[in-house]
Amino acid sequence: MIRKQQIHAARALLRWSRADLAERSGVSERTVARFEIGEGDITVGKLDKLEATLIDEGIEFVDGGVILESLKRRRSS
């Protein structure tokens, strides 16, 4: 299961605001914000939506962190 730090890091790599992630995932901005700052729990369904949205944009969740797939390909070249 992804962690709040990974969501924040993924947004940073994509240069997305919380509002961007909320709009694209269908999860409210308030839910994203509360989860990221540790003020609220999130349902598995909503967390799955966030994860799927970020994966669709090229984020890979690895070892408690994240990597943008396009950056990974550049490093391998």
C-alpha positions as CSV (number, residue, x, y, z in Angstrom):
1,M,0.0,0.0,0.0
2,I,1.4,3.4,-0.9
3,R,2.2,5.9,1.8
4,K,1.4,9.6,2.1
5,Q,5.0,10.6,1.5
6,Q,4.9,8.7,-1.8
7,I,1.8,10.5,-2.9
8,H,3.4,13.9,-2.1
9,A,6.7,12.9,-3.9
10,A,4.8,11.6,-7.0
11,R,2.9,14.9,-7.2
12,A,6.2,16.8,-7.0
13,L,7.7,14.7,-9.8
14,L,4.6,15.4,-12.0
15,R,4.5,19.1,-10.9
16,W,0.9,18.5,-9.8
17,S,-1.0,20.4,-7.1
18,R,-3.3,18.5,-4.8
19,A,-6.1,20.0,-6.9
20,D,-4.6,18.4,-10.0
21,L,-4.5,15.0,-8.4
22,A,-7.9,15.3,-7.0
23,E,-9.4,16.3,-10.3
24,R,-7.7,13.5,-12.2
25,S,-8.4,10.8,-9.6
26,G,-11.9,11.7,-8.6
27,V,-10.9,11.9,-4.9
28,S,-11.6,15.2,-3.2
29,E,-8.8,17.7,-2.7
30,R,-9.7,17.8,1.0
31,T,-9.2,14.0,1.2
32,V,-5.8,14.2,-0.5
33,A,-4.7,17.0,1.7
34,R,-5.8,15.4,4.9
35,F,-4.2,12.1,4.0
36,E,-0.9,13.8,3.0
37,I,-0.6,15.7,6.3
38,G,-1.7,12.8,8.4
39,E,-4.9,14.2,9.6
40,G,-7.2,11.6,8.3
41,D,-7.6,8.1,7.2
42,I,-8.4,7.2,3.6
43,T,-10.4,4.3,2.3
44,V,-8.7,1.6,0.4
45,G,-10.9,2.5,-2.6
46,K,-9.8,6.1,-2.7
47,L,-6.1,5.1,-2.1
48,D,-6.4,2.7,-5.0
49,K,-7.8,5.6,-7.2
50,L,-4.9,7.8,-6.3
51,E,-2.3,5.1,-6.9
52,A,-3.9,4.1,-10.3
53,T,-4.0,7.7,-11.4
54,L,-0.3,8.3,-10.6
55,I,0.7,5.0,-12.2
56,D,-1.2,6.0,-15.4
57,E,1.0,9.1,-15.5
58,G,4.2,7.1,-15.3
59,I,4.9,7.0,-11.6
60,E,6.4,3.8,-10.3
61,F,6.3,3.1,-6.6
62,V,9.6,1.5,-5.4
63,D,11.1,0.7,-2.0
64,G,9.0,3.2,-0.1
65,G,9.7,5.9,-2.7
66,V,8.7,6.9,-6.2
67,I,10.3,7.3,-9.6
68,L,8.9,8.8,-12.8
69,E,9.1,6.1,-15.5
70,S,10.6,8.6,-18.1
71,L,13.4,9.4,-15.7
72,K,14.1,5.7,-15.2
73,R,14.4,5.1,-18.9
74,R,16.8,8.1,-19.3
75,R,19.1,6.7,-16.5
76,S,19.2,3.3,-18.2
77,S,20.3,4.7,-21.6
